[in-house]
Amino acid sequence: MPEGHTLHRLARQIDDLFVGRMWKVTSPQGRFAAGAALLDGRAPEQAEAWGKHLFVRVGHHVWQVHLGLYGAFSFRGDESFDGAATLGAPRAAAQAWDIRRDDDGWIVPTAPEGAVRARIRSPHGWADLRGPSRCAVLTAEEHREVIARLGPDPLRQPEGATLDDMIESFAGRLARRRTPLAAALMDQSVIAGVGNIYRAESLFLERLDPDMPARQLPAEQAAALWRRLTDQLRDGVREGVIRTVRTPDPPPSEATHDYRVSSHPEAERRHWVYRHHGTPCLRCGEAIAARELQGRTLYWCPGCQR
């Protein structure tokens, strides 16, 4: 499932490509036809992300998209239609095509491929949404209700809120959870935008036991965890990938192999524990463990995270 940094990148790209210009919105699949009709022929005013949700303001309405496990936007257009070709779940790269325009000068898109829930068009290109778990048009009140159910997002600071306010909100939400810390971090009402990779990597780097009851985490450690997650998510927005093995992270001990050498298929290791179960921890040498927790695989080092 795409984590929070991807949604912020997506919001930025939609803002760059579509906001302030009239767009055309359709639902080739048909499942979003009524919602598309409310958005069609208008100029979107703002695209923003909160955690794993995308919100696009269009007049009195807000288009809400949650990509879930399989959702993704793909983008195509002319030379002025710049940005990532796809954002969300992994998709095949777009193939080259001959650019054609209609009588109004708008690019003529290719025929939809697969189940396209929504297609948005501008004169210079288009974007197709496939496979989201949520795609709906909300009223302003419904939008506020969704936001009220979400925890603080490390990538956005509400107007009037300070960093200390956000850390206090995060720590307070943890203090009300009896669930394991690893489960609480995946609870979007505790902190918005954290997924399986950021959970595993942040807990490892902060040397936190994933089974510790969330309510027992001391305030100073909650603040350090918030800062760690904030830095990781910001790196993800900037780089477009989740890379947590980086200087000045703690170097491996002399007893272990160099962190840039790994059996992982990537040329350079990106993660400390995520999907490295059964291999030696690069910090202490103990085998990285994995188990299922609330339907997702949790990765951790039993040696470092006691």
Secondary structure, DSSP 8 states (H G I E B T S, - for coil): ---HHHHHHHHHHHHHHHTTS--EEE-TTSTTHHHHHHHTTS---EEEEETTEEEEEETTEEEEEE-TTT-EEEEEESTT--S-SEEES-----------B-TTS-B------S-EEEEEEETTEEEEEES-SEEEEEEHHHHHHHHHTS---TT---TT--HHHHHHHHHHHHHT--SBHHHHHT-TTTSSS--HHHHHHHHHHTT--TTSBGGGS-HHHHHHHHHHHHHHHHHHHHHSS-----TTS----TTS--TT--SSSSSS---SSTT-TTSB-TTT--B-EEEEETTEEEEE-TTT--
